[in-house]
Amino acid sequence: MSVRMSSKQLRENAQLVLKDKKYAHHLQNVLSLIQDYDSNDVQPCILTLEMIFGELLRRREVGKVCTSPEKSASFDTNYGFWLRQRYERTFTRLLIVLKKHSTASQLQALSTMMKLLALEGRYPLEDTPKGEFYFPVQRLQFIILALLSSEQNMTDPLIRFQEFTSYYDVLYFVWKMLPNIALSQKKPNEIFIKNFLLLIDKIPLPTEEELKANSEMILCSPTGILDGPGFVLNMHYLRKWLNRTWGCVMHWDHTPTTHHQLLYVLLEKVLPYLDHPLLLTDFLMDSLDSGGAVGVLALQGIFTLIQKHNLEYPNLFVKLYSMFEPEIFHTKYKARLFYLSDMFLSSTHLPENLVAAFAKRLARLTLVAPPQDILVILMFIGNLVLRHPGLKRLINHPTGGEVNGDPYIMDERDPLNSCAMESSLWEIQSLQNHILPSIATAARFINSPLPSVEWDLTKILEQTPDDIFVRELKKKAKEIALTFDKPTSMEVPGGERLTHYWNF
């Protein structure tokens, strides 16, 4: 059992080790503390080891790997062998800390390992040709495998690891090893998949602008930048490795949680770099049927394929129409749904009865929607009427008359068969009596000539109930006089009818 040490004692031991070789046994004492200390107490030990081996690597005192040093070897050579063994053991224990200890200890272990990796790249432990770029790939692979744990959520360490992927040599070699890691996983569990997708999310491929601005960011370089020939970030290889990796990820068995995460990473990080994005069409259409947040993300993917890759898919508007259910108001991506739907329905060449079905369905949803979403829907409907003047018949029917009921069929899945053109937007008329003045005012747009320019939905898509509340508070209400005589005491003013019935 090792004796606990304070931070001051650990720092003094480190200084002794670096001062003279005769104090080398203090290194072993510090190293043993990582295993014996609780997870919350291990950080000072990690910092001490970082200080010791950081300086030893700079001095090039850590020797090569040797299982059985020669007896005739010098003291310095044997000392280098001994330091190498301690260095390897340090790295092994830091990996254990990264896998099993508290978040704070994990982050410190990751930071220390990456700093040691950078120093090892700048001051190689093995013989390398002079002037040739060197990167300790094996060290990085051990770190990546620890981050891709199948037993523990590694969100915080992976977010921290993103700092190091800003160096292009780290980014390059991470992507180089990911296809083999993905291929080795036949049936990964949910925890591994979540960690893997988060890693991909945190290591996006750089754009051309970023490459031009940061092309010299190299971790394993003496100055931290590429100051000579040796390393080249080959975007062709990066795209190839990304496509291989993503092909494996798509074939894993996904839970609803990882399915949602998969779509998010696909849209935000991966889709622009895929060689054959149209192969995702069936997957996105199946995801669209899931509804909710998954359906909205799939809709964005389909929109991207239509816009950039000329995708044509039947029954797309039927699927979009089916997504407008009351449950959509309680999802995280409802603003994205309204924005994408507005883009899908922006064409003036769409059939009027199709657009009328969307307008009527949205109007019906205003009866159960939260106040902030009602405002968005009213503007959305107004834009649809502006694009298709024939929809004005839903506001003022040319022949007038009365009906006994609403002919619109809410449960009809095909918008063309919903009889929307035979109905009216009576829901908007009813909203003119809404308790919130802002909604009542917005609903009165049907009573006056429509503007010539569409409403900008982006300004209110992210609006919250708090925004509406604050805006109402800032409105100045008309002051109403409650008494005509200024009171001068606690007595009831003369002439009050109250005094006819009560004596005070």
N, C-alpha and C positions, 0 to 999 in steps of 0.2 A: 504494500500500500504506500503510495507516494504521499509526501507531506505537502499540504497545500501551501501555496506561495501567494503573496500579494503582488500587485502589478509592479511595485517598486522592486521587489525581490526578483521577479522575472526579468525585468529590465537589467538589473545588475548582473544576473547570470548570463544574459545575452552579451553584455559588454565584456565579461570575463572570457567567454568562449571566443569572441572575436579578437581579444587582446593577445591570448597566448594559447598554444595547443595543449599545454598541460592542464588547462581547465576544460578540456573537451567533454569530460564526464557530466558537466552541467547540461550539455545538450541532451543527453540521454534522460536526465531528470525532467527537463521541460517536456520532452516528447512523451514521456510516460503519463504526464498530467492530463493529456487530452483524453486518454482512455479512462482515467480514474475520476476526473471531475464530472460534476453534473452538467447537463447541457447548457444551463444558464451561466456557468462559470468558465466555460472553455474558451471564450473569446480572447481574454488576455494571453492565454497560451498560444493561440493561433497567431496573434500579432507578434509575439516574441519569436516564434519560429519563422515568420515572414521576415523579421528583421535580421535574424541570424543567417538564413539561407540566401536571402537577397544579397547580403554583403559577400557571402562565400562564393556565390555564382559570379559576382562582379570580379572577385579576385581570382577566379578560375581555380579554386582550391578543391572543388568537388571532382573526384576522379571518375574514370570510366568504370563500366560494369565489369566485375571480375569475381568469379565464384571462389577461386582459391589463389590469393596473391602468392607470388614467389617468395620463398624465404629470404632470398638475397636482395629483395627489393628494399629500397631506402625507406627511411621513416616517413618522409613526405609522401611517397607513393602509397604506402600502407595507410597513412592518415587519409589520403584522398579516397582510397577504397572504402574506408570506414565511414567517411562522410557521405559517400554515395549511397551506402546501405541505409544510413539514417535519413537521407533525402527521400529515397524510395519509400521508406516506412512512413515518413511524414505525409507524403502524397496519399498513401493508402488510407491513413487515418483521417485526413481531411475529406476524402471521398466518403468515408463512413459518417462523418459529421454532416456532410451535405445530404446524405440519404435519410438520417434518422433523428437529428437533433432539432432544437427549436429554430424558429424562423431567423432570429437574429444571428444565431451560430451558423446556420446554413449560408446566410448572406456573407458573413465574414469568411467562412471557409472558401466559398466560391471566389470572392475577391482576391484572397491570398493565392489560391491556385492559379488564377489567371495572371496575376502579377509575376509569380514564379515561372509560369509558362512563357511570358514575354521575355523575362531575363534569360531563360534557357534558350530561347530562339536567338537572342542577341549574343549570348556567350555559350555556344553549344557544348554539351558534355562529351559528344563524340567527335571524331575527326571529320571535318567537312572540307570540300575544296575551297580554297581561298576565294572570296568574293562571291560565292554562290549563296543564294537565299536559302535559309534553313527554317523550318517550322516543325515543332515537336507535335506531330499529328497524333501520336499514340496518347500523349497526355490529354489532348483535346477530346479524343474519343472516349476516354474514361469519364471525363466531365459530362459529356453529352449523354452517355448511358446512365449516369447517375441522375441527371435532370429528367430523363425520360423514365421515371419510376412508374412501376405498375402497382405500387402499394401506397403511395402518398401523393397528394396534390402538391405540385411544385410551382404554383403560380408566382409566388414572390421571388424565388430564385430565377425563374425564367424571365421575369420582368427585369431583374437586375442584369441578367446575362445579355439583354438587349444592348446595354451600354458597350459591351465588348464587340458586338457584331457591327458596330460602326467602323471597325477596322476591317478593311477588305480582305486581308489574308485570313482572318478568323471566319468571316462570312463565306469565303470561298471553300475552305476546308470543311466547314460544317455542312454545307450543301453537298460536298463530295461524298461524305459518309452517310447522309440520310437515306439514299436509295437502298443501300445494303441493310441498314437498320430496319427500314420498312419491310423489305423482302423477308427478313428473318422472323417477322411477327406473323404467325399464321392466324391466330385468334386472340388478338390483344383485348384486354379488358377495358372497361370504360375509363378508368383512371389513366391508363397509358395513352389512350386515344386523345383524351383531353389535354394531357401534357404535350403530346406530339403536335396536335393542332395549334396549341398555344406557342410552341417553339417556332412553327412555320409562320405564325402571325407576327412574331417578334424578329424574324430575320428576312424581311422582304428584299427582293432584288432591287438594286438601285436603278433609278432612272438615268437617262443620258445627262440631264442637268446635274444630278448629284455626282455622277462619275467625273464630270468636268470640274466640279467645285471641290471634290474631296478625293481626287484620284491618288493622292500621296499618303492617305491614312493607312499605315501599316503598323501592326502591333510588334511584330518580331523584327524590328529594325533598330539599330543603335540609337537613332534619334526620334523614333516614333513615326517617321515618314520614310517614303521610299527615296533614298538618296543615291541609288545606283541600280544597275540592271539586276534582274534576278526574278522578281515576282511580277506577273501580269494577270490582272483580273479578266478572265476570258468569259464574256457574257454568253457565248454560245454554249459552253460547258454548263454554266449555271442554269440556263433554260432547259438543257437536256436533263440535268439531274432533277430539276423541279418537276418536269413532266413524268419522269420515272417514279419519283416519290409520290406524286399525286395519283398516278394510276394505281398504286398499291393502296393508298388511303381510301380511295373510292370503293374498293372491293371489301373493305372490312365490314363487319356487322356493327351497325350504329344504333345506339339508343336514341330516343327523342332529344336528349340533351346534346349528344355529340353530333346528331344530324343538324341541329340548329347551329352549332359551332362550326361544323363543316361548311355550311352554306355561307356563313359570315366570312370565314377565312377565304373561301373561294372567290367571293365577290370583291372583297377589299384588297386581297393580296395576290391571288393566284391567277385569276381569269385572264388578265392582259398578257400573260406569258405562256399560255397553253398553245400548243401547236395546232390542235384540232378542237376548238371550243364547241363546235356544233354537235360533237358527240355527247355533250352534256344535256341536250334537248330533252330526251326522255326522262332523265333523272330530275331535271327542273320541273317538268310537267307533273311527274308523280309527286314531287314535293309540293307543288301548287295545290294539289288535292288535300294536303294535310291541313290547310287553313292556318289561322293564327299567325304567329311570328314567322314560322317556317314558310308558310305560304307567301307572305309579303317578301321575304328574302328571295324566294324562288321567282317571284314576279319581277324583281329587280334584275335577276340574272337573265330572264327571258327578254326583258326590255333591252338589255345590253346586246344580246344576240341578234335581236331584230334591228337594232340601230347600227351596229358595227359589222355584223356578219350576215345581214340579209336573210335572217331566219323567217320562214313562212310555216305557220302551224295552224291547222284547223281548230275551230271551236275555242280559240283563245279568249274571245270576249265572253263566252259562256262560263269559262272558268273564272275570269275576272269578276263577272256579275255575281257568281256564287260566293265570292269572298266577302261581300258586304252583308254581314250579319251583325246583330247587336254585340256579339262577343269581341268584335274587332276593336271596340272602344277601350277595351281593357288590356290590350297588347302593347308591347314596348314600341313596335314599329308602325303604329297607325298613321303617324305623320308621313312616313315613307309610302304607305299605301295610297293616301290621298294624292301625294305628289306624282307617283307613277301612274295612277289612274287618270289624272289630269293630262299627263303626257300621252297616254294611250288613246284618249278620247279627244285629242287636240285636232285631229284631221277633220276638215269640213266635208269630206267625201264619204263619211260613214252614213249608213241608212238612218233616217230620222227616227224610225220606230225603235231602232237599237239604242240610240242615244236617249230617247224618251224613257225607255225602260230603266236606264241608269238614273236619270233625273228623278223619276217617280220612286224608285227604290231608296235613293238617298233621302228624298223628302219624307218617306215613311219612317226612316231611321231617326229623323230629327225628333220624333215623338218620344224616343227613349234614350237619346244621346246626351252626354254631359254638355253643359253650356258652352265650354270652349270648343267642342267639336261641332256644335250646331252652327256656330259662326263660320267655320271652315266649309261645312256642307252648303250653307246658303250661298257663299261666294262660288263654290264649285257649280252649283245648279245655275247660278247666274251666268257663269262662263259658258256652260253648255247651251243655254238659250241664245247667247250672243253669237255662238258659232253656227247655230241652226235656228234661224228665225222661225221656221215652221213650228217650233216647240212653243211659240207664244199661244197657240191654241190651248195649251195646258193651263194658261193663266186666264185668258179671255176667249172662250169658244166662239167661233164666228157665228154660229146659229143660236147660241144661248140655250135656254131651256133648263128643265130640272130633271134630276135622276133620283131613283129610289135607293141606289147604293153605288159603291165604287166598283166599277168593272175591272179594276186592276187586280191581277192575281199575284199576290205576294209569294206564294209557295211554288210558282212556276219557275223551273230551273233555266229554261230557255228564254232569254229576254225578248226574242222576237214573238213569242207566244203569250206574253204577259198582259196584252191588251192595254198597254200604257198609253197609247195615243188616244184611246177612248175615255181616258180618265182626266183628272185635273190635279193641280197642285194645291188642294185644299189644306194640306198640312201646313204650308207656308202661311196661308191666311190665318190659321189658328194660332200660329206662333206670334202674330201681331199682338196677342194678348198675354205674352209671356211675362212672368214676374220680373225678369231682368230687363231693364230699359234698353240695354245695348242689343239684346236679341230681338226685342220687339221692334226696335228701329231698323235693324238689319233686314228683318222680314218684310218691311214695307217697300222693298225695292220693286215688288211686283205692282205697286200702285202708281208708279210713275214711269216715264220713258227710260229705257235702259241706257246706260252709258255707251259710248263708242269704243272704249278701251276696256279690256278684260281686267278683272280684279286679280291682284297679285297674291296668290295663296301662300307664298313662301314667308310672308311677313307674319302670318298668324298660325302656321302649322305647329310650331312648338309652344303655343300659348297654353298656359296652365290656369286652373281655377284661381290661384293666388293673383295672377296678373289681372284677371277680370275684377277681383275683389279690390285690389289697390286702385284700379282705374275708376271704379265706382266711388271709392272714398274721396278721390281727388275732385270729383264733380261738385260744383257749387250749386246747392239747392236754394230755391227762393225762400226767403225768410217770411214767416207768417206771424202776424201779431196775435197774441193770445189775450191781451188786455189793453184797454184804452186809457186807463188811469194808472199813472205810475204809483206803485205802492210805496207808502211812507212808514208803515208800521206793520205789525202782525195782524191788525184788524182788517175785517172784510170791507172793501170799498163800499160806499153808499150806493143805493140803487140796485144792488145785487139781488136777484130773485131769491137767492138762498136765504136771505134774512127774513123772508116772509114765512118761512117754515121752521126756522131754527133760531134760538137765542144763544148768542155767544158771549 
